[in-house]
Amino acid sequence: MPQQDSNEQRSRSNGAASSTRASDRVSAQRKKTNRMLRTIFLGTVAMVGGVFWLGDQYGVDRAETINLLVSSAGFVVVLALAGLAGAGCIWLLRRLFSRRR
């Protein structure tokens, strides 16, 4: 009987350890996501600041610099939407062909 009790305690402690490890993994993933979002934000701010600085160095008007930045951002958004549309088409085709079989 003591052998069985020690086995139960071991299995309980292993279960508690695995749940603790799982919560540690979730916490680490959240930290990584927050760190990545912060890096993206800081990189974007640095890029915009760099574009304005270069515009000032080469004598480009602020309004023209802003227009170029907005045009560039629009182009990036259009490319992202095109990629999402392509992925959606592939998903739709796979779904249609998998139902036929």
Residue frames relative to the residue before (quaternion, step in Angstrom):
aa qw qx qy qz dx dy dz
M 1.0000 0.0000 0.0000 0.0000 0.00 0.00 0.00
P 0.6438 0.5106 -0.3487 0.4508 3.64 0.91 -0.72
Q 0.5930 0.5708 -0.3583 0.4406 3.59 1.12 -0.68
Q 0.6682 0.5007 -0.2966 0.4636 3.58 0.92 -0.91
D 0.6397 0.5273 -0.3264 0.4541 3.60 0.97 -0.80
S 0.6687 0.4867 -0.3113 0.4680 3.60 0.93 -0.83
N 0.6218 0.5277 -0.3419 0.4669 3.62 1.07 -0.66
E 0.6455 0.5123 -0.3191 0.4680 3.59 1.00 -0.81
Q 0.6525 0.5088 -0.3184 0.4626 3.56 0.95 -0.81
R 0.6386 0.5236 -0.3238 0.4616 3.58 1.02 -0.80
S 0.6727 0.4863 -0.3077 0.4650 3.57 0.92 -0.88
R 0.6309 0.5179 -0.3351 0.4706 3.60 1.04 -0.69
S 0.6727 0.4836 -0.3054 0.4695 3.58 0.92 -0.87
N 0.6254 0.5164 -0.3425 0.4742 3.60 1.06 -0.65
G 0.6390 0.5183 -0.3240 0.4671 3.58 1.01 -0.77
A 0.6603 0.4912 -0.3079 0.4773 3.55 0.97 -0.81
A 0.6508 0.5118 -0.3206 0.4602 3.57 1.01 -0.77
S 0.6701 0.4889 -0.3182 0.4590 3.59 0.93 -0.79
S 0.6431 0.4946 -0.3416 0.4745 3.60 1.02 -0.67
T 0.6223 0.5208 -0.3401 0.4752 3.58 1.08 -0.63
R 0.6466 0.5016 -0.3191 0.4780 3.57 1.00 -0.79
A 0.6353 0.5233 -0.3326 0.4603 3.58 1.00 -0.74
S 0.6684 0.4759 -0.3095 0.4807 3.58 0.91 -0.82
D 0.6132 0.5341 -0.3486 0.4661 3.59 1.11 -0.62
R 0.6409 0.5158 -0.3238 0.4673 3.59 1.02 -0.79
V 0.6498 0.5067 -0.3207 0.4671 3.59 0.94 -0.86
S 0.6502 0.5136 -0.3111 0.4654 3.56 0.95 -0.85
A 0.6595 0.5006 -0.3082 0.4684 3.59 0.97 -0.82
Q 0.6404 0.5158 -0.3302 0.4635 3.59 1.02 -0.76
R 0.6327 0.5211 -0.3316 0.4670 3.59 1.01 -0.75
K 0.6478 0.5098 -0.3176 0.4687 3.55 0.98 -0.85
K 0.6444 0.5129 -0.3239 0.4655 3.58 0.99 -0.81
T 0.6491 0.5113 -0.3186 0.4644 3.58 0.97 -0.82
N 0.6554 0.5005 -0.3103 0.4729 3.58 0.92 -0.87
R 0.6523 0.5130 -0.3083 0.4651 3.56 1.00 -0.85
M 0.6608 0.4994 -0.3111 0.4660 3.59 0.96 -0.83
L 0.6459 0.5093 -0.3230 0.4681 3.61 0.96 -0.81
R 0.6443 0.5103 -0.3172 0.4732 3.57 0.99 -0.80
T 0.6517 0.5125 -0.3112 0.4645 3.58 0.98 -0.82
I 0.6413 0.5110 -0.3226 0.4727 3.59 0.98 -0.82
F 0.6602 0.5085 -0.3075 0.4594 3.58 0.91 -0.90
L 0.6901 0.4727 -0.2882 0.4662 3.59 0.83 -0.96
G 0.6340 0.5273 -0.3275 0.4613 3.60 1.04 -0.72
T 0.6472 0.5112 -0.3116 0.4720 3.57 1.03 -0.81
V 0.6511 0.5029 -0.3174 0.4715 3.58 0.94 -0.86
A 0.6592 0.5029 -0.3121 0.4639 3.60 0.94 -0.84
M 0.6499 0.5169 -0.3203 0.4559 3.59 0.98 -0.80
V 0.6612 0.4905 -0.3086 0.4765 3.59 0.91 -0.88
G 0.6449 0.5125 -0.3138 0.4722 3.58 0.97 -0.82
G 0.6500 0.5169 -0.3094 0.4632 3.57 1.01 -0.80
V 0.6390 0.5154 -0.3278 0.4676 3.58 1.00 -0.79
F 0.6593 0.4911 -0.3126 0.4758 3.60 0.93 -0.82
W 0.6397 0.5231 -0.3266 0.4587 3.58 0.98 -0.82
L 0.6683 0.4863 -0.3051 0.4731 3.59 0.91 -0.90
G 0.6162 0.5458 -0.3403 0.4544 3.57 1.04 -0.75
D 0.6603 0.4907 -0.3013 0.4821 3.57 0.99 -0.83
Q 0.6517 0.5304 -0.3213 0.4366 3.60 0.96 -0.82
Y 0.7611 0.3511 -0.1905 0.5110 3.58 1.01 -0.80
G 0.5409 -0.6795 0.3712 0.3285 3.58 1.24 0.25
V 0.3631 0.7166 -0.5098 0.3078 3.58 1.13 0.63
D 0.5198 -0.6521 0.4595 0.3056 3.57 -0.95 0.91
R 0.5839 -0.6073 0.4118 0.3475 3.61 -1.04 0.77
A 0.6489 0.5233 -0.3267 0.4454 3.58 0.92 -0.87
E 0.6592 0.4951 -0.3128 0.4717 3.58 1.00 -0.78
T 0.6201 0.5357 -0.3345 0.4653 3.58 1.07 -0.75
I 0.6545 0.4993 -0.3114 0.4747 3.58 0.95 -0.87
N 0.6392 0.5235 -0.3265 0.4590 3.60 0.97 -0.82
L 0.6574 0.5004 -0.3090 0.4711 3.58 0.98 -0.82
L 0.6466 0.5106 -0.3233 0.4654 3.60 0.99 -0.78
V 0.6563 0.4973 -0.3128 0.4734 3.59 0.96 -0.85
S 0.6403 0.5165 -0.3262 0.4657 3.59 0.99 -0.79
S 0.6523 0.5101 -0.3096 0.4674 3.58 0.98 -0.85
A 0.6550 0.4996 -0.3131 0.4725 3.59 0.94 -0.87
G 0.6355 0.5235 -0.3261 0.4645 3.60 1.00 -0.77
F 0.6410 0.5216 -0.3195 0.4637 3.57 0.99 -0.83
V 0.6521 0.5061 -0.3128 0.4698 3.60 0.95 -0.85
V 0.6497 0.5105 -0.3162 0.4662 3.60 0.97 -0.84
V 0.6424 0.5137 -0.3267 0.4655 3.60 0.97 -0.83
L 0.6555 0.5002 -0.3175 0.4683 3.61 0.95 -0.80
A 0.6425 0.5129 -0.3253 0.4672 3.60 1.00 -0.79
L 0.6607 0.4978 -0.3073 0.4703 3.58 0.96 -0.83
A 0.6238 0.5263 -0.3385 0.4682 3.59 1.05 -0.72
G 0.6439 0.5134 -0.3154 0.4715 3.57 1.02 -0.77
L 0.6544 0.4982 -0.3093 0.4774 3.58 0.98 -0.81
A 0.6378 0.5167 -0.3281 0.4675 3.59 1.01 -0.78
G 0.6471 0.5116 -0.3151 0.4693 3.59 1.00 -0.79
A 0.6532 0.4970 -0.3101 0.4798 3.57 0.96 -0.83
G 0.6393 0.5205 -0.3226 0.4652 3.58 1.04 -0.75
C 0.6401 0.5165 -0.3235 0.4678 3.60 1.01 -0.76
I 0.6459 0.5067 -0.3181 0.4742 3.58 0.97 -0.85
W 0.6473 0.5150 -0.3174 0.4637 3.59 0.94 -0.88
L 0.6628 0.5093 -0.3008 0.4593 3.57 0.96 -0.90
L 0.6547 0.5030 -0.3142 0.4687 3.61 0.94 -0.85
R 0.6491 0.5053 -0.3240 0.4672 3.59 0.92 -0.82
R 0.6592 0.5079 -0.3118 0.4585 3.56 0.95 -0.83
L 0.6637 0.5003 -0.3101 0.4615 3.59 0.94 -0.84
F 0.7064 0.4545 -0.2750 0.4677 3.60 0.88 -0.88
S 0.6396 0.5099 -0.3461 0.4595 3.63 1.05 -0.54
R 0.6328 0.5273 -0.3442 0.4506 3.63 1.10 -0.48
R 0.6326 0.5560 -0.3333 0.4237 3.57 1.09 -0.64
R 0.6731 0.5165 -0.3017 0.4349 3.58 1.07 -0.58
